Amino acid sequence: MKKTLFFFLILSSVSIFSQDAEYDVSSYLTEGTKAPNTHYIGEAWLNAIIHDDQELGYNITKATFKANSTLDWHKHSSAQVLIIVEGEAYYQERGTEAVILKEGDIIKCEKGIEHWHSSTKNNDVTYLALYGGGQPTTWTEVVTQEYYDEVAEKLKNN
């Protein structure tokens, strides 16, 4: 009995002196906020997981695009990494052919390279975008529905 009481006292004293911390825990599983139709066609939701954190110096955004939705041509003042979490995406850099990215794929776009990315014609896509803070995205040209459809048809036949 003495040993049990002694063990209980030790255990309770450890919990009294344990760290009382509050953590800022968020989740990338939430859908986020529906994005305004400013630089894209279709439906998109954005979840700014890490945004403008001065210590880290980069952002992480979860983006979900419904099928047949696309961003316009744009570029960033830092490199951008896209991690495809679910679904399928089209990705194209200026002067190169578009490709299909699938769940698990990771692609890096170098600083200042004009590009666009989107869901595919028939599949939603969710990706994590990692990019430097600081300068906002530079939007350069609209990706029209006609251009998007041409890319989709070309990739479907490959």
KOLKE-420046 format. One record per residue (C-alpha): residue in three letters; x, y, z. Coordinates in steps of 0.1 Angstrom, whole numbers, plus 2048, in hexadecimal, padded with zeros to 3 digits. Example, Ala and Ser with C-alpha at 12.3 -4.5 7.8 and 13.67 -1.06 7.14 Angstrom:
REM residues 2
ALA87B7D384E/SER8897F5847/
This chain:
REM residues 158
MET800800800/LYS81D818809/LYS82D8117E7/THR80C8187D5/LEU8068397E8/PHE82B8437E2/PHE82783C7BD/PHE8068507BB/LEU81786E7CD/ILE83486D7B5/LEU81D86B797/SER8078877A3/SER82589D7AA/VAL832898787/SER8128A3778/ILE8128C278E/PHE8348CC782/SER82E8C275D/GLN82E8DD743/ASP80D8EF73F/ALA8108F971A/GLU7F6906702/TYR7FD8FC6DE/ASP7F090D6BF/VAL7E48EE6AC/SER7D28F068B/SER7C88D7671/TYR7CD8D464C/LEU7AF8BE64B/THR7968DB64C/GLU7898E562A/GLY79290A62F/THR781928620/LYS7719295FE/ALA78893F5E9/PRO77995C5D5/ASN77A9575AF/THR7969705A9/HIS7B295C598/TYR7A293B590/ILE78492A57F/GLY76E912593/GLU76D90B5B9/ALA78A90C5D1/TRP78F90C5F7/LEU7AE918608/ASN7BB91062B/ALA7D9926635/ILE7EB90D64C/ILE809922652/HIS808946645/ASP820963649/ASP833952665/GLN852968668/GLU86794E67A/LEU860932660/GLY861949642/TYR84A93462D/ASN82592D629/ILE81290C626/THR7EF90E616/LYS7D88F1611/ALA7C38F65F1/THR7A68E15E5/PHE7998E65C2/LYS77A8D55B5/ALA77C8C3593/ASN77F8DA575/SER78E8F7589/THR7AE909582/LEU7C592558D/ASP7D2940575/TRP7F694356A/HIS80B951586/LYS82E952596/HIS83C9555B9/SER85A9685C7/SER8669475D6/ALA8669235CC/GLN8459115D1/VAL8408EC5DA/LEU81F8DB5D3/ILE8178BA5E5/ILE7F98A85D7/VAL7E689B5F5/GLU7C788D5E3/GLY7B988C5BF/GLU7C989759F/ALA7D78B8592/TYR7E38C8572/TYR8048DB574/GLN8168EF55A/GLU833907559/ARG83592153D/GLY84691251E/THR8418EE529/GLU8268D4525/ALA80C8CF540/VAL80E8AF556/ILE7F689D56C/LEU80089B591/LYS7F08805A7/GLU7ED8795CC/GLY8108775DC/ASP82188B5C0/ILE8378A95CA/ILE8428C45B2/LYS8588E25B7/CYS8549025A2/GLU8729185A3/LYS87193D5AD/GLY863954592/ILE85793857B/GLU83593E56C/HIS81E921571/TRP7FA916578/HIS7EA8F858A/SER7C88EA58E/SER7B18CD594/THR7AC8B6576/LYS78D8B6561/ASN77C89A575/ASN78E899596/ASP7918B05B4/VAL7B48B75C2/THR7C18C05E4/TYR7E58CB5E7/LEU7FC8DC600/ALA80E8FA5F2/LEU82F904603/TYR83D9265F9/GLY851943607/GLY84095F619/GLY84598360F/GLN83A98D5EC/PRO8179845E1/THR81196E5C3/THR81497F5A1/TRP7F697758B/THR800979566/GLU7E696B54F/VAL7C395B550/VAL7C193654A/THR7A1935535/GLN788918535/GLU792912511/TYR7B790F518/TYR7B08F9537/ASP7998E2521/GLU7B58DF506/VAL7CE8D4521/ALA7B58BC530/GLU7AE8AC50D/LYS7D38AA504/LEU7DC899526/LYS7BE881523/ASN7CC875501/ASN7EF86F50E/
